[in-house]
């Protein structure tokens, strides 16, 4: 959350820097995670299972947990 008194150019550059930092940090996690998957298994079906479990834990459980924590903290 940017400060409420920020307007115009200052707010734009704050949001731009936040977006760039978020995308950069996301790629720091996602690129190694996706490149490691073929090293874990050579079998296509097993890689698909691993990818599915990764999606379940990161997307579903992670988002649900972050929603619960965000509502509990506010």
Backbone bond lengths (Angstrom), bond angles and torsions (degrees), N, CA, C in turn:
res aa  C-N    CA-C-N  psi(-1)  N-CA   C-N-CA  omega(-1)  CA-C   N-CA-C  phi
1 X - - - 1.438 - - 1.527 109.17 -
2 X 1.307 116.31 117.98 1.463 118.65 175.85 1.529 110.00 -73.22
3 X 1.320 116.60 157.28 1.470 118.67 176.35 1.533 110.97 -58.37
4 X 1.312 117.02 145.14 1.464 121.86 -175.19 1.523 113.08 -65.34
5 X 1.324 117.39 -27.62 1.460 119.36 -176.80 1.533 112.48 -80.25
6 X 1.331 118.84 -9.07 1.469 120.52 179.31 1.519 109.48 -74.11
7 X 1.306 116.31 133.87 1.459 122.49 179.44 1.529 109.58 -139.25
8 X 1.299 115.84 161.20 1.461 122.17 170.82 1.514 115.31 59.29
9 X 1.324 115.73 -124.42 1.462 122.91 -172.94 1.528 112.39 -63.96
10 X 1.314 116.98 -40.98 1.469 120.38 -179.32 1.522 110.56 -62.29
11 X 1.304 116.09 -44.71 1.464 120.75 179.34 1.522 110.92 -64.88
12 X 1.331 116.64 -40.95 1.456 120.82 178.94 1.517 111.28 -59.53
13 X 1.327 117.48 -48.25 1.461 120.18 -178.16 1.527 112.08 -69.54
14 X 1.313 117.79 -32.08 1.459 120.77 174.72 1.525 110.72 -63.33
15 X 1.336 116.03 -47.38 1.466 119.92 -179.81 1.524 111.32 -68.16
16 X 1.325 118.07 -36.07 1.458 121.55 176.68 1.525 110.89 -63.78
17 X 1.323 117.62 -45.57 1.472 121.21 178.86 1.527 110.57 -64.44
18 X 1.323 117.78 -38.58 1.461 121.44 178.32 1.525 111.13 -65.24
19 X 1.320 116.78 -42.37 1.459 121.00 178.53 1.527 111.51 -64.35
20 X 1.314 117.40 -45.24 1.468 121.25 179.32 1.518 110.66 -62.97
21 X 1.325 117.66 -42.94 1.467 120.93 178.89 1.525 111.30 -64.36
22 X 1.324 117.29 -41.12 1.467 120.53 179.87 1.519 110.84 -64.22
23 X 1.330 117.75 -44.83 1.470 121.09 179.64 1.523 111.38 -66.11
24 X 1.326 117.08 -38.68 1.464 120.66 178.58 1.526 110.81 -64.72
25 X 1.304 117.35 -46.03 1.460 120.39 179.73 1.526 111.83 -67.48
26 X 1.324 116.58 -33.77 1.465 119.58 175.90 1.524 110.75 -64.59
27 X 1.317 117.35 -40.96 1.466 119.78 179.75 1.523 111.95 -70.19
28 X 1.334 117.71 -28.68 1.465 120.87 176.70 1.530 110.22 -63.57
29 X 1.323 117.38 -30.76 1.463 121.59 179.20 1.530 111.38 -89.19
30 X 1.319 117.22 -46.34 1.467 121.52 -171.58 1.530 113.88 -70.26
31 X 1.307 118.35 -39.96 1.470 119.94 -176.50 1.527 111.44 -63.28
32 X 1.340 119.93 -51.04 1.475 117.92 176.90 1.525 113.29 -63.63
33 X 1.335 116.90 -35.45 1.459 119.47 -178.93 1.529 110.76 -65.34
34 X 1.320 116.98 -42.92 1.459 120.17 179.96 1.527 112.36 -73.10
35 X 1.311 117.99 -32.05 1.463 119.54 -179.65 1.530 111.73 -78.69
36 X 1.306 117.79 -20.05 1.458 120.72 179.21 1.521 112.48 -78.76
37 X 1.305 117.60 -25.55 1.467 121.70 -176.22 1.531 113.46 -56.50
38 X 1.342 120.76 -46.97 1.471 119.32 177.75 1.533 113.42 -65.01
39 X 1.323 117.13 -23.40 1.467 119.79 177.65 1.516 112.41 -75.82
40 X 1.312 117.28 -23.15 1.454 120.67 -179.02 1.517 112.88 -76.61
41 X 1.326 116.47 -31.15 1.456 119.67 -178.44 1.525 110.00 -154.36
42 X 1.310 115.90 141.73 1.459 121.19 175.94 1.530 111.59 -92.25
43 X 1.322 116.85 -14.66 1.458 122.02 -178.18 1.527 110.30 -82.11
44 X 1.316 116.48 130.17 1.461 122.07 -177.50 1.523 111.74 -61.44
45 X 1.317 117.67 -44.97 1.466 121.05 -178.16 1.529 111.67 -65.04
46 X 1.314 116.79 -39.50 1.459 119.91 179.08 1.535 111.15 -68.39
47 X 1.327 117.20 -38.43 1.467 120.57 175.94 1.525 110.67 -63.12
48 X 1.329 116.51 -37.24 1.454 120.07 178.38 1.523 110.91 -66.17
49 X 1.329 117.26 -40.78 1.464 120.90 176.26 1.522 111.27 -62.33
50 X 1.335 116.50 -45.52 1.458 120.29 179.31 1.530 111.11 -62.10
51 X 1.310 116.03 -40.99 1.461 120.43 178.34 1.521 111.00 -64.89
52 X 1.315 117.04 -38.26 1.467 120.78 178.27 1.521 111.45 -65.76
53 X 1.323 116.76 -43.26 1.462 120.15 178.61 1.522 111.35 -65.48
54 X 1.327 116.33 -37.35 1.463 120.17 177.23 1.520 109.52 -62.08
55 X 1.326 116.72 -43.28 1.460 120.57 178.88 1.526 110.91 -62.97
56 X 1.327 116.94 -43.23 1.468 120.31 -179.37 1.520 110.64 -60.39
57 X 1.318 116.83 -48.31 1.463 119.32 -175.58 1.520 112.43 -73.32
58 X 1.316 117.95 -39.44 1.457 118.75 -177.61 1.518 113.07 -81.50
59 X 1.301 117.31 -46.24 1.458 119.72 -174.22 1.524 112.22 -81.95
60 X 1.305 117.32 -51.05 1.461 120.22 -173.80 1.529 111.02 -79.59
61 X 1.310 117.48 -58.05 1.461 120.92 -176.86 1.528 110.66 -68.16
62 X 1.322 116.80 -42.63 1.462 120.32 -179.67 1.513 113.15 -62.84
63 X 1.328 116.51 -43.45 1.465 119.35 179.01 1.522 111.45 -68.90
64 X 1.315 117.42 -39.20 1.465 119.78 178.11 1.533 110.33 -64.38
65 X 1.315 116.53 -43.22 1.467 120.42 179.14 1.524 111.63 -64.77
66 X 1.329 117.15 -41.77 1.464 119.19 179.00 1.529 111.44 -66.60
67 X 1.314 117.80 -33.63 1.464 120.97 176.89 1.527 110.45 -67.11
68 X 1.316 116.73 -43.68 1.464 120.64 179.07 1.527 110.21 -63.44
69 X 1.329 117.48 -44.40 1.462 120.48 179.94 1.521 111.43 -66.92
70 X 1.317 117.89 -37.37 1.463 120.52 -179.97 1.528 111.10 -66.92
71 X 1.321 117.98 -39.71 1.458 119.86 179.78 1.537 111.03 -74.59
72 X 1.331 116.35 -30.73 1.476 119.33 179.33 1.525 111.14 -72.72
73 X 1.314 117.18 -32.14 1.470 120.81 -177.36 1.526 113.27 -84.49
74 X 1.311 116.84 -16.98 1.483 117.28 -177.10 1.501 113.15 -98.81
